[in-house]
């Protein structure tokens, strides 16, 4: 058993993050010792690390809390996890497509600006911002 500072440090989060995870139902609230201090079991560290990995993957706090509630109730959420991950992958792929289109539009704009600057005498405004070619 350990206090919140040690549990948070071992899990690689702040005390505030650990408290937030408790409020969101990601980590069970710890029991209190006779002196009133909250005492965290070793399992808390593993659970926080699990949550952090799920969040890094792209699941939301609400999704992870739902998965954990199902798991803790004895209902394996594996199929829901898989379906949700598939949707997350689709979202990432769409973001990549939008970013790629934005990058390509920026490259076209920069090339057009280079041509405009080459044709503009020094000291004369090229008005680059008025000539943004954007079709992303």
C-alpha positions as CSV (number, residue, x, y, z in Angstrom):
1,X,0.0,0.0,0.0
2,X,1.2,3.5,-0.8
3,X,0.0,7.1,-0.6
4,X,-1.1,9.0,-3.6
5,X,2.3,10.7,-4.3
6,X,4.1,7.4,-4.5
7,X,1.4,5.7,-6.5
8,X,1.3,8.6,-9.0
9,X,5.1,8.7,-9.3
10,X,5.3,4.9,-9.9
11,X,2.6,5.1,-12.5
12,X,4.2,8.1,-14.2
13,X,1.4,10.6,-13.7
14,X,0.7,13.5,-11.4
15,X,-1.4,13.3,-8.2
16,X,-4.0,15.4,-10.0
17,X,-4.2,13.0,-12.9
18,X,-4.6,10.1,-10.5
19,X,-7.5,11.9,-8.8
20,X,-9.0,12.7,-12.2
21,X,-8.9,9.1,-13.2
22,X,-10.7,8.2,-9.9
23,X,-13.4,10.8,-10.6
24,X,-13.8,9.4,-14.1
25,X,-14.2,5.8,-12.9
26,X,-10.9,4.7,-14.5
27,X,-9.3,3.8,-11.2
28,X,-11.2,2.7,-8.1
29,X,-11.0,4.9,-5.1
30,X,-8.6,3.6,-2.5
31,X,-9.5,2.6,1.0
32,X,-8.5,4.9,3.9
33,X,-6.1,3.8,6.5
34,X,-6.9,4.3,10.2
35,X,-5.1,7.7,10.1
36,X,-7.4,8.9,7.3
37,X,-4.9,8.7,4.5
38,X,-5.9,7.1,1.3
39,X,-3.8,4.0,0.7
40,X,-3.3,2.8,-2.9
41,X,-2.7,-0.9,-3.7
42,X,0.0,-1.9,-6.1
43,X,-2.7,-2.8,-8.6
44,X,-3.5,0.9,-9.0
45,X,-0.1,1.5,-10.7
46,X,-0.8,-1.2,-13.2
47,X,-4.3,0.1,-13.8
48,X,-3.1,3.7,-14.4
49,X,-0.4,2.4,-16.8
50,X,-3.1,0.4,-18.6
51,X,-5.3,3.5,-18.9
52,X,-2.4,5.7,-20.1
53,X,-1.7,3.1,-22.9
54,X,-5.3,3.1,-24.0
55,X,-5.5,6.9,-24.0
56,X,-2.3,7.1,-26.0
57,X,-3.8,4.6,-28.5
58,X,-6.6,7.1,-29.1
59,X,-9.4,5.9,-26.9
60,X,-11.3,8.6,-25.0
61,X,-11.5,8.7,-21.2
62,X,-15.2,7.9,-21.5
63,X,-14.5,4.9,-23.8
64,X,-11.8,3.5,-21.5
65,X,-14.1,3.9,-18.5
66,X,-16.8,2.0,-20.3
67,X,-14.5,-0.8,-21.2
68,X,-13.2,-1.1,-17.7
69,X,-16.7,-1.1,-16.2
70,X,-17.7,-3.9,-18.5
71,X,-14.5,-5.8,-17.7
72,X,-14.8,-5.3,-13.9
73,X,-18.4,-6.5,-14.1
74,X,-17.2,-9.7,-15.8
75,X,-18.3,-8.8,-19.3
76,X,-15.3,-8.9,-21.7
77,X,-15.4,-5.8,-23.8
78,X,-13.0,-7.2,-26.5
79,X,-15.3,-6.9,-29.4
80,X,-16.3,-3.3,-28.5
81,X,-12.7,-2.5,-28.1
82,X,-11.9,-3.9,-31.5
83,X,-14.8,-2.0,-33.2
84,X,-13.9,1.2,-31.5
85,X,-10.2,0.9,-32.5
86,X,-11.3,0.3,-36.1
87,X,-13.3,3.6,-36.0
88,X,-10.3,5.4,-34.5
89,X,-8.1,4.1,-37.3
90,X,-10.5,5.4,-39.9
91,X,-10.5,8.8,-38.1
92,X,-6.7,8.8,-38.2
93,X,-6.6,7.9,-41.9
94,X,-9.1,10.7,-42.7
95,X,-6.9,13.2,-40.7
96,X,-3.8,12.0,-42.6
97,X,-5.7,12.6,-45.9
98,X,-6.7,16.1,-44.8
99,X,-3.2,16.9,-43.6
100,X,-1.6,15.5,-46.8
101,X,-4.0,17.7,-48.9
102,X,-3.1,20.7,-46.7
103,X,0.6,20.0,-47.1
104,X,0.2,19.8,-50.9
105,X,-1.8,23.0,-51.0
106,X,0.9,24.8,-48.9
107,X,3.6,23.5,-51.3
108,X,1.7,24.8,-54.3
109,X,1.2,28.2,-52.6
110,X,4.9,28.4,-51.7
111,X,5.9,27.6,-55.3
112,X,3.5,30.3,-56.6
113,X,4.8,32.8,-54.0
114,X,8.4,32.0,-55.1
115,X,7.4,32.8,-58.7
116,X,5.6,35.9,-57.7
117,X,8.6,37.1,-55.6
118,X,11.0,36.4,-58.5
119,X,8.8,38.6,-60.7
120,X,8.4,41.4,-58.1
121,X,11.1,44.1,-57.9
122,X,12.8,44.6,-54.6
123,X,11.0,47.0,-52.4
124,X,7.6,46.5,-54.1
125,X,5.0,44.5,-52.2
126,X,4.3,41.1,-53.6
127,X,1.0,40.8,-51.7
128,X,1.6,37.1,-50.9
129,X,-1.3,36.8,-48.5
130,X,-3.7,38.1,-51.1
131,X,-2.6,35.2,-53.3
132,X,-3.0,32.1,-51.2
133,X,-3.9,29.2,-53.5
134,X,-5.8,27.0,-51.2
135,X,-7.8,24.0,-52.4
136,X,-7.2,21.5,-49.6
